[in-house]
Amino acid sequence: MQSFTVQPAKAVRGEIAVPGDKSISHRSIMLGSIARGTTTVRGFLRGEDNYSTLNAFRAMGVDVADDGETLRIGGKGLHGLAEPFDILDCGNSGTSMRLMTGLLAGQNFFSILTGDQYLRKRPMKRVLEPLSRMGATIYGRSGGDRAPLAIVGRELSGIDYASPVASAQVKSALMLAGLYASGTTTITEPHLSRDHSERMLRYFGGDIETFAGGVRVSGGRELEGRDIVVPGDISSAAFFMVAALIVPGSELLIRGVGINPTRTGILDILTAMGGSIDLVDCREVSGEPVADLLVRSSRLRGIEIGGDLVPRAIDEFPVLCVAAALAEGRTVVREARELRVKETDRIAAMAANLRKAGVAVTETEDGMEIEGGERLQGGTFESRGDHRIAMSMLVGGLAADRDVTVDDVECIATSFPNFMNLLAGVAVR
Ligand code: S3P
C-alpha cells in the first residue's frame, strides 16, 4: 500500500490545466463504438476508470488507435459489437459498469461484468430493476443488486421511468438501452443530473428529446461518428480551486475547465461561501461550455447545502468538506444520502478523517454538519480506496499545522493520474 505526504504550503500559485472530463471520456468511447464511421477523441482522460471502458469495447471487437494524443475509434454501428471472449472488468468504475449494463442488455450476445472489491459492493438494482422492465435479463449477486452481473442480451421495449434518484448513471444506462429498444424510452428524475449523455447523443445524431425534468430517446436510429474534444474535468479542478481558496496569498489559473451547468454546483457553493472564482474566456467545445477559472485565496464562511446543488456537485463533497472545515462557522450538508454509496461511504469517510484532523463533525443520515476552524491538524489519514477522499485530504494538508500523510493513494490513478505532480508544481514552500 502506497502512501503520500504533503507539507503545509505558504501559497498556491501558477497556471495549470487539469486532465479531461471522466464522464465525457467514458461516453466518447461508448457512443464512438456504436456509431458508424470514425470518432476521434482529443483530451481523453487517461485514468484507470476510462481504460476499463476502453478495454471493454476493444474486447467487443472495436478498433481503437491511440497516437498518445488522439484516439481514433472505428465505430461498428448500432449492431456491430461482438460477444466478448471473457469477463469484462470495470475495475473501480461505477460509470463503466452501470452504463455498459444498459448498453449490453440490448445486444444479441451474452456478457459478464465485474469490478474491484469496492465496485462489487455498490448497488446495481437501481439499473437492473428498470432495465428488467424493458425486458432485460440480467443476473447478479445479492438478488441482482451486486456485481458480477451476467447479461443475457435480448430485444427490449421502451418504458416511461420516473427515477427515484437523480443519477446520471441510471439515466444514461436507460438511454443506452433505449437506443436498442422498440418505441421510446422516457426517463424523469427528481433533480437534473449531469446531462453529458444527452448532449453527446444529440451531437452524434441520435433521436433524442429533452424536456423539463427528463429525456426521451427513440430506438433504432444509427449514430454517426464525430470529432470530440474533451474539456478539463471540473471535478478534478475542484481540488485545486479549494487548495487556492484555503491557503492565504494564493492565486491560481485553471485552464480549459468544463462548466456544463449540471456540473457547476461547486462554483455556486464556493462562491456562496465567499470564494473568489472568476470565469475567464467562456467558450463552447464539442457541445460543452468551457472556461478558464481564476481562483484567489478567500476567507470562507459556512453555508447550508441541499436540494439541486447536491447532484450538481455530487463528486465534490469530499473536498467541499475540507473547505468547510477551514471556513468560519458551520456548514450543513443535507439531502446527500447518495454520498453513502459512492466509491466508499463518503460521509463516514470524511467525518472520520476530519475528526482526526481536530474538526468537530456531526454525521447525519443524509449529510453532515461541520464546524469550521483556523487550521487542520496534520497526521495520517485513510483513503478507504477512494480517489476523491485521498485527494481531498492531501489538499487539506496544504493548510494543516504539520504534514499530512494519506495511506493507500494508488486509487488516485482511477481519475487523476498526474494529481501529485500538479500539486507539487503549484504549492509554494
Ligand atoms: C457519473 C455520475 C455520478 C457521479 C460519477 C460519474 C456519470 O454518479 O458521481 O462520478 O458519469 O454518469 P451517479 O449517477 O451515481 O450520481
Residues whose N, C-alpha, C, O or C-beta is under 5 A from the ligand:
A	BS01	S3P	S23 T95 A166 S167 A168 Q169 V170 I314 D315
